[in-house]
């Protein structure tokens, strides 16, 4: 997959000629095909336009850039024809556009009363080399439940509200953004709904504070329950697959992988045999929490029948 990524980068016109990607506003297609070289800047333009219209009203913006998802494209003033620099070019362009947003907040005098949260939805596609990022010391990549597939950077900016230069290594997830933002905005969440996230607003003021998030469930890309993290301990359950030429294993057998992330961030040493009692407790908790998620799941949306 994506064996032609370098060729696509060299041919930036392919942003139009290769793909038939629509650009939508609401439910209306406003451009087809979209020139993906311009899309990061245009998203930013639209966001700035929205902010300028708010006057003194509170506002919320969810800006989800398509980049740096492959295929990678940037405008001409950010382009380096060397494919080795493709990912770097896209990230630098995103950084510039994020800077434009921060400058606008400063210009409007909103910087002291606005929280900006910059994060991602998954780890990198490391096998795409110069067209993706790096997971550093972490094991795995996008689509996997190893830390390299699940951990993402998170940078928060709120002058006068979040201490500058502080770092926090407490357990947190994007699930927690809803209750955290609600708390920061003095908004009350519906009492009749089971919210999966927890309020992390205290950590923004004091990174050394104890996180209210003690657990985290891992689901595979196909939606199967894959593991659990409790504090520094992580348990992954893997179905044992037969070797080539061996018969199918029936009933299925599973292998436990237990890691102490405080000492083994690369998930290299399986401690399951050394702590069998912990494996049992964590697996029970994992299954209990999964049952809670299932019990409180919202009804799947269905398209209304036409009249």
C-alpha positions in Angstrom: 0.0 0.0 0.0 1.2 3.5 -0.9 4.3 2.2 -2.7 3.9 5.2 -5.1 3.9 7.8 -2.2 7.2 9.3 -3.4 5.9 9.6 -7.0 2.7 11.3 -5.7 4.7 13.8 -3.7 6.8 14.7 -6.7 3.6 15.2 -8.8 1.7 17.7 -6.6 -0.8 18.1 -9.5 -2.0 14.7 -8.5 -3.8 16.4 -5.7 -6.4 17.2 -8.4 -5.7 14.7 -11.2 -5.4 11.5 -9.1 -8.2 11.9 -6.6 -11.9 12.7 -6.8 -12.1 14.0 -3.3 -15.1 16.3 -2.5 -14.9 19.4 -0.3 -18.2 19.8 1.6 -19.8 22.6 3.5 -22.6 21.2 5.6 -24.3 18.7 3.2 -23.3 20.5 0.1 -20.3 19.7 -2.2 -18.6 23.0 -3.0 -15.6 21.7 -4.8 -14.9 18.5 -6.8 -12.2 17.5 -7.0 -10.6 19.3 -4.1 -7.2 20.7 -4.5 -5.7 19.0 -1.4 -2.6 21.2 -1.6 -4.7 24.1 -0.3 -6.9 22.4 2.2 -4.9 22.9 5.4 -4.7 26.7 4.8 -8.4 26.8 3.8 -9.5 25.0 6.9 -7.6 27.6 8.9 -9.0 30.5 6.9 -12.6 29.2 7.6 -11.8 28.8 11.3 -10.4 32.4 11.6 -13.5 33.7 9.7 -15.7 31.9 12.2 -13.9 33.2 15.3 -14.0 36.8 14.0 -17.8 36.6 13.7 -18.3 35.6 17.4 -17.6 39.1 18.9 -17.7 38.5 22.7 -19.7 35.3 22.5 -18.2 32.0 23.8 -17.3 29.6 21.0 -16.1 26.1 20.4 -14.1 25.1 17.3 -13.2 21.5 16.3 -10.6 21.8 13.6 -9.7 18.4 12.2 -7.0 18.7 9.5 -6.9 16.0 6.8 -3.1 16.2 6.8 -0.8 14.6 7.6 -2.8 11.6 6.3 -1.4 10.2 3.1 -1.3 11.2 0.3 0.6 14.3 1.5 0.2 17.7 -0.2 1.2 21.3 0.7 0.9 24.6 -1.1 3.7 25.7 -3.4 5.2 28.1 -0.8 5.7 25.1 1.6 6.8 22.5 -0.9 10.2 20.8 -1.1 10.3 18.4 -4.2 12.6 15.9 -2.3 10.2 13.1 -1.1 12.5 12.6 1.9 11.2 15.9 3.3 7.5 15.2 2.6 6.3 14.6 6.1 8.4 17.4 7.5 7.0 19.9 4.9 3.4 18.9 5.9 4.0 19.2 9.6 5.8 22.6 9.2 2.9 23.8 7.2 0.4 22.7 9.8 2.6 24.4 12.4 2.5 27.7 10.4 -1.3 27.5 10.1 -1.7 26.8 13.8 0.5 29.8 14.4 -1.9 32.0 12.4 -4.8 30.9 14.6 -2.9 31.7 17.8 -1.9 35.1 16.3 -5.6 35.8 15.5 -6.6 35.0 19.1 -3.9 37.4 20.3 -5.0 40.1 17.9 -8.6 39.8 19.1 -7.6 39.8 22.7 -8.9 36.3 23.3 -5.7 34.6 24.1 -6.1 35.0 27.9 -9.6 33.5 27.8 -9.3 30.6 25.3 -8.0 27.1 25.6 -6.3 25.6 22.6 -5.8 21.8 22.5 -3.6 20.3 19.8 -3.6 16.5 19.6 -4.1 13.5 17.2 -6.3 10.5 16.9 -3.7 7.7 16.6 0.0 6.9 16.3 2.0 7.0 13.1 2.0 4.7 10.1 5.7 4.1 10.7 6.1 1.7 7.7 5.3 4.7 5.4 8.8 6.0 6.3 9.3 9.6 5.0 5.5 9.9 4.6 4.7 9.4 8.3 6.0 10.2 11.7 7.9 8.2 14.3 6.7 6.4 17.4 10.2 6.8 19.0 10.7 4.2 21.7 7.2 3.0 21.5 6.2 -0.4 20.0 3.7 -0.6 17.2 2.0 1.8 14.8 -1.4 3.1 13.7 -4.1 0.4 13.9 -2.4 -1.6 16.7 -3.0 -1.5 20.5 0.6 -1.3 21.3 1.6 2.1 22.7 3.0 3.3 19.4 -0.5 2.9 17.9 -2.4 4.5 20.7 -0.3 7.2 22.3 -0.4 10.7 20.7 1.1 14.0 21.5 -1.0 16.6 23.2 -0.1 20.3 23.5 -2.3 22.7 25.4 -2.1 26.5 25.3 -3.9 28.9 27.6 -1.7 31.8 28.7 -2.3 32.6 32.4 -4.3 29.5 32.9 -1.9 26.6 32.0 1.6 27.2 33.4 4.0 27.7 30.5 6.6 25.0 29.9 4.9 22.4 32.2 4.7 18.8 31.3 2.3 16.1 32.5 2.8 12.3 32.1 -0.4 11.3 33.8 -2.8 8.9 32.1 -5.4 10.7 30.0 -7.4 10.1 26.8 -9.3 12.1 24.2 -12.4 10.6 25.8 -11.7 13.0 28.7 -11.8 16.2 26.6 -15.6 16.4 26.8 -16.0 16.5 30.6 -12.8 18.5 30.9 -13.9 21.2 28.5 -17.4 21.2 30.1 -15.7 21.8 33.5 -13.6 24.7 32.2 -16.7 26.3 30.7 -18.8 25.8 33.9 -21.2 23.6 31.9 -23.1 20.7 33.3 -23.2 17.4 31.4 -26.5 15.6 31.1 -27.2 13.6 34.2 -29.1 10.8 32.4 -26.1 9.8 30.2 -23.1 7.6 31.1 -20.0 9.6 30.1 -16.9 7.5 29.4 -14.5 10.4 30.0 -13.3 12.0 33.3 -12.7 15.7 34.2 -8.9 16.4 33.9 -9.2 20.2 34.4 -7.2 19.9 37.7 -4.2 18.5 35.8 -4.1 21.6 33.5 -3.5 23.8 36.6 -1.3 21.3 38.4 0.4 18.7 36.3 1.6 16.9 39.4 -1.9 16.3 40.6 -3.3 12.8 40.7 -5.2 11.9 37.6 -8.8 10.8 38.1 -8.4 8.4 35.2 -7.2 5.0 36.5 -8.1 2.7 33.7 -8.2 2.6 29.9 -9.6 -0.1 27.6 -7.9 -1.0 24.3 -10.0 -2.1 21.4 -8.6 -3.5 18.1 -9.3 -1.7 14.8 -12.1 -4.2 14.2 -13.7 -3.3 17.5 -12.7 -6.3 19.6 -11.7 -5.9 23.2 -7.9 -6.2 23.2 -6.6 -5.1 26.7 -6.7 -2.8 29.6 -4.3 -0.4 31.3 -4.5 0.3 35.1 -2.1 2.9 36.3 1.3 1.7 35.0 0.2 -1.8 34.2 -1.0 -2.9 30.8 -2.5 -6.2 29.8 -3.1 -7.3 26.2 -4.9 -10.5 25.3 -3.9 -12.1 22.0 -5.5 -15.1 20.3 -3.0 -17.9 19.7 -2.7 -18.6 16.0 -1.6 -22.0 14.7 1.7 -22.3 12.9 1.8 -22.8 9.2 0.5 -26.3 8.4 -1.0 -26.8 11.9 -4.8 -27.4 12.4 -7.1 -24.6 13.6 -7.0 -24.2 17.3 -10.5 -25.0 18.6 -11.6 -23.8 21.1 -9.5 -20.6 20.7 -6.6 -20.2 23.1 -5.3 -16.9 24.3 -1.9 -15.5 25.4 -1.6 -12.9 28.1 1.0 -10.0 27.7 1.5 -8.0 30.9 3.8 -4.9 30.9 4.9 -2.4 33.5 4.9 0.8 31.4 6.7 2.8 34.1 9.8 0.6 33.5 9.1 -0.8 30.0 7.6 1.8 27.7 8.6 -0.3 24.7 6.5 -3.3 25.8 9.4 -5.7 25.5 9.2 -7.8 28.7 6.1 -9.9 29.3 5.5 -10.2 33.0 2.4 -12.3 32.8 3.9 -15.4 34.2 5.5 -13.5 37.1 2.2 -11.9 38.1 -0.6 -14.4 37.3 -2.9 -13.0 40.0 -2.6 -9.5 38.6 -3.5 -10.9 35.1 -6.7 -12.4 36.5 -7.8 -9.3 38.3 -7.1 -7.0 35.4 -8.8 -9.3 32.9 -11.9 -9.4 35.2 -11.9 -5.6 35.4 -11.5 -5.4 31.6 -14.5 -7.6 30.9 -16.5 -5.8 33.5 -15.8 -2.3 32.0 -16.5 -3.6 28.5 -19.9 -4.9 29.6 -20.6 -1.5 31.1 -19.7 0.2 27.8 -22.0 -2.2 25.9 -24.9 -1.6 28.4 -24.7 2.1 28.0 -24.0 2.3 24.3 -26.2 4.8 22.4 -28.6 3.4 19.9 -27.1 3.2 16.4 -28.4 5.9 14.1 -30.6 4.8 11.3 -31.6 6.8 8.3 -35.3 7.8 8.7 -37.7 6.1 6.3 -38.6 8.4 3.4 -42.1 9.7 3.5 
